[in-house]
Structures are given as structure tokens and as C-alpha cells.
Amino acid sequence: MKKSISTLLAILFIVLAGQVNAQNLDEVLTKHFKTVGQEKLLEKQTYSVKATIQQMGMELPMVMKMKRPNKFRVEMDMQGQKMIQAYDGEKGWMIAPWMSSEPQDLSGPELDQAMDQANIDGELYNYKDKGSTATLLGKVNVDGSPMFNIKLTDKDGNVKNYFIDAESYLVRKVKAKVNAQGQEVEIEQNLSDYKSIDGILMPMKIESKMPMGTANVIFENITFGENFDDSIFTRP
């Protein structure tokens, strides 16, 4: 009898802990979305970025365009050659001049990453509707600041950890494992220099740390509401 009661209490504590964790997670995400202006972002139909990638002593100009629903295109100048990667809402493709002048279909992890990029609202917003699960692992000290550690697992089992500043409620760090040239590598992104654009807080610098080195993405211009035709996302 005592054993049964102990088991029941253990189950009850697990259930209650899950409810408290879910409640705290909702509170953190609600404050985060309010801080960054998520409601205003939901009203935007297009999103375009002009940036520079700094890596290994090189500066690579980049232009990215996104359009609802789920359309994405990025162009990057690499030593006089233009690399293009895009997703039209159903299919992904790329042009890598050093491999071929003809567009190639994206598949596997590369296609998954292109699809993730096409999400204007971000992975945390409405994560349940996207088939993902999220868990608040607690508050941790990161680089001297208290942050909420949120573990996000997508429908395919891929895991990312989002670190949200406990004071500003801005995402400051993201840790994940991604596929790079057929190999799984760990990547850490540090987001900084947030700027309000049309009432939406956006990071203007992202530092990415990988086993092969560190790259900085410096955002020069971010524009919402720009008109561009769907044909730019379609494979030529």
C-alpha cells in the first residue's frame, strides 16, 4: 500500500512539474514575442536583407529575400561568382558556379535547412503547429548574464537550444547541430546589436562559431514590405 501511494505521489509530482514547466515556458515566450514585436512581424508579407559575411579574412556580400508563405532566396558573391539558394514553397534548388552553371535540386539536410530559412516568423512562434516540442530547462548563466534555456525539438528530431536573456527577453544565443557538407557539426550563434525596424527588434549582428572557424554576419539593411515577384524563388 505504501509503495502504491509513493508511486502515485511520484507520478503526481511529475505531472505537476510538467504543468509548472509548461506555464513558465509560455510566460517566457509570451514576454519574448511582446518584446520583439511579433504581432507586427505577422503583418509583414515580405522581408529582405542586405548583409556582409566576414570569414577567414574575406567579406562576402549577401542578399536574402523572403515572402509568405514559405518562400526564400539568398544570393552570395564569392570571389566574383554568385551562389544562389532558394525555396519556392515546395521545392528547393541552388546554383553553385564552382560545381555547375546549371541549377541543382536540394534534398536531404540541405533542403531541410532551406525550408527552415523560409520561416519568417521564426521556429519558436507557434512551434506546436509546426510539429515541434519545447522545454524550458531553467535559468542558466551565459557569458555573465542570466538566461532562459529553451530546448526546441522539431518534428524530425533536430534539437536547438535558444538562450533568452532573462532581463531583456531577447534571444542572445542559439546552439544547434547542423549538416555541413555531409557531416554533422555543432554551431553556436551569438545575436547582438538589436535594432527596431518598423517596431520589430532585429539583431544586426550574428556571430557563428563552428569547428571550421568563426563567421560574422553584419546586417547593413533590413526592409519589410518590399514588392518582388514569385518568379525569383522558382528554379530557372
KABELMO-V202496 format. One record per residue. N is the residue number from 1. OMEGA is omega in whole degrees, -180 to 180 (999 if undefined). BURIAL is # if it has 16 or more other ideal C-beta (glycine too) atoms within 10 Angstrom, else .. Layout:
# KABELMO-V202496
<<N | OMEGA | BURIAL> <N | OMEGA | BURIAL>>
This chain:
# KABELMO-V202496
<<1 | 179 | .> <2 | 180 | .> <3 | 180 | .> <4 | 179 | .> <5 | 180 | .> <6 | 179 | .> <7 | 179 | .> <8 | 179 | .> <9 | 179 | .> <10 | 178 | .> <11 | -180 | .> <12 | -180 | .> <13 | 178 | .> <14 | 179 | .> <15 | 180 | .> <16 | 179 | .> <17 | 178 | .> <18 | -180 | .> <19 | 179 | .> <20 | -180 | .> <21 | -180 | .> <22 | -180 | .> <23 | 179 | .> <24 | 178 | .> <25 | 180 | #> <26 | -180 | .> <27 | -179 | .> <28 | -179 | #> <29 | 179 | #> <30 | 179 | .> <31 | 178 | .> <32 | -179 | #> <33 | 178 | #> <34 | -179 | .> <35 | -175 | #> <36 | -180 | #> <37 | -177 | #> <38 | 180 | #> <39 | 178 | .> <40 | 179 | .> <41 | -180 | #> <42 | -179 | .> <43 | -176 | .> <44 | -179 | #> <45 | 179 | .> <46 | -175 | #> <47 | -180 | #> <48 | -174 | #> <49 | 169 | #> <50 | -174 | .> <51 | 175 | #> <52 | 176 | .> <53 | 178 | #> <54 | -177 | #> <55 | 175 | .> <56 | 178 | .> <57 | 180 | .> <58 | 173 | .> <59 | -175 | .> <60 | 178 | #> <61 | -178 | .> <62 | 174 | #> <63 | 180 | #> <64 | 178 | #> <65 | 179 | #> <66 | -180 | #> <67 | 176 | #> <68 | -7 | .> <69 | 169 | .> <70 | 175 | #> <71 | -172 | #> <72 | 175 | #> <73 | 176 | #> <74 | 176 | #> <75 | -180 | #> <76 | 177 | #> <77 | -178 | .> <78 | 178 | .> <79 | 176 | .> <80 | 178 | .> <81 | -177 | .> <82 | 174 | .> <83 | -180 | #> <84 | 173 | #> <85 | -175 | #> <86 | 176 | #> <87 | -174 | #> <88 | -177 | #> <89 | 179 | #> <90 | -177 | .> <91 | 178 | .> <92 | 180 | #> <93 | 179 | #> <94 | 171 | #> <95 | 177 | #> <96 | -173 | #> <97 | -179 | .> <98 | 177 | .> <99 | -179 | .> <100 | 177 | .> <101 | -180 | .> <102 | 178 | .> <103 | -180 | .> <104 | 177 | .> <105 | 173 | .> <106 | 178 | #> <107 | 177 | .> <108 | -177 | .> <109 | 180 | .> <110 | 177 | #> <111 | 179 | #> <112 | -180 | #> <113 | 177 | #> <114 | 178 | #> <115 | 178 | #> <116 | -179 | #> <117 | -176 | #> <118 | -177 | #> <119 | -178 | #> <120 | -172 | #> <121 | -179 | .> <122 | -174 | #> <123 | -176 | #> <124 | -177 | #> <125 | -179 | #> <126 | -176 | .> <127 | -180 | #> <128 | 180 | .> <129 | 180 | .> <130 | 179 | .> <131 | -179 | .> <132 | 173 | #> <133 | -180 | .> <134 | 180 | #> <135 | 174 | .> <136 | -176 | #> <137 | 179 | .> <138 | -180 | .> <139 | -178 | .> <140 | 177 | .> <141 | -180 | .> <142 | 179 | #> <143 | 177 | .> <144 | -179 | .> <145 | 177 | .> <146 | -179 | .> <147 | 174 | #> <148 | 179 | #> <149 | -180 | #> <150 | 178 | #> <151 | -179 | .> <152 | 179 | #> <153 | -178 | .> <154 | -174 | #> <155 | 179 | .> <156 | 178 | .> <157 | 178 | .> <158 | -174 | #> <159 | 172 | .> <160 | 174 | #> <161 | 178 | #> <162 | 178 | #> <163 | -177 | #> <164 | -179 | #> <165 | -175 | #> <166 | 179 | #> <167 | -177 | .> <168 | -177 | #> <169 | 173 | #> <170 | 175 | #> <171 | -179 | #> <172 | -177 | #> <173 | 175 | #> <174 | 176 | #> <175 | -178 | #> <176 | 171 | .> <177 | -178 | .> <178 | 178 | #> <179 | 179 | .> <180 | 180 | .> <181 | 175 | .> <182 | 180 | .> <183 | 177 | .> <184 | -179 | .> <185 | 177 | .> <186 | 180 | .> <187 | 177 | #> <188 | 180 | .> <189 | 176 | #> <190 | -176 | #> <191 | -177 | #> <192 | 178 | .> <193 | -180 | .> <194 | -179 | #> <195 | 179 | .> <196 | 178 | .> <197 | -176 | #> <198 | 179 | .> <199 | -179 | .> <200 | -180 | #> <201 | -178 | #> <202 | 176 | #> <203 | -179 | #> <204 | 175 | #> <205 | 175 | #> <206 | 176 | #> <207 | -180 | #> <208 | 179 | #> <209 | -179 | .> <210 | 179 | .> <211 | -178 | .> <212 | 178 | .> <213 | -178 | .> <214 | 177 | .> <215 | 176 | #> <216 | 174 | .> <217 | 180 | #> <218 | -179 | .> <219 | -179 | #> <220 | -178 | .> <221 | 176 | .> <222 | -177 | #> <223 | 174 | .> <224 | 173 | #> <225 | 178 | .> <226 | 179 | .> <227 | 170 | .> <228 | -172 | .> <229 | 180 | .> <230 | -176 | .> <231 | -178 | .> <232 | -180 | .> <233 | -175 | #> <234 | 179 | .> <235 | -180 | .> <236 | 999 | .>>
